[in-house]
Amino acid sequence: MIVRNINDVIGTSHEVKTDNWLSRRVLLARDGMGFSFHETVIFPGTETHIHYCNHLEAVWCIEGDGELETTADGRKYALGPGVVYALDQHDEHWLRGGKRPLRVICVFNPPLTGQEVHDSAGVYPAAQPASA
């Protein structure tokens, strides 16, 4: 059994911060669950280009507000408490922070290793097989 408290992640290498977001990576590839589990805060007024070519992601919005815009069709979705979205087609999109910090819970498959950040194309690198 794995039991963790988010407070045990804060201030460690599993708390990754950029200019646009802060991600607390609670369960990672090394935990062997087949997915990773994160708490992320999107900062107000930010805009992040995302295209997870190598991962599927499901996101549950817990508090705050924001917007998601898909690049394929320009469709916009309001984000706030209770909204869940799944990038089941590796959907390229823009994630925008609203007036208040947007707190979300995210699940990635394959799982992240913990230090990933988006490259210039909005992509996280492909998962590497664990070394023996």
C-alpha positions, 0 to 999 in steps of 0.5 A: 500500500502507498500512503502519502500526504501532499505536504510530504511533496511540497518543497521536494523535487516532486514539486515542479514549478514554471512561470505558468503552473505548479505541479505536485507529483504524488504518484509517479512511474516508480510507484508501479501503478501504471499511471501518475497522479498530480495536484496542479495549480494553473496561475491566473492570467497565464496561457500554456500550449499543451500537446501530449503526444506521448501521454493520455491525461484526465483532469478534474478541476477542484477550484478556481477558474480557467479555459481550455481551447482545442487547437484543431477546431478553436472550441473553448471550454470553461473550467471550474469546480466539478469539470472533468476533461480527458485528453483521450485523443492526445488533443493539442490545446491551450490551457488558460488560467482565469482570474483565480488560481485553477487547482486540478487533479491530473492522472497521466498514462503512461505515468510521469517520472516526476520532472517533466516540463513542456517542450517548445511544442507543448509535449512531455517526453516519451516515457523511458523504460525503467532500467533493471 
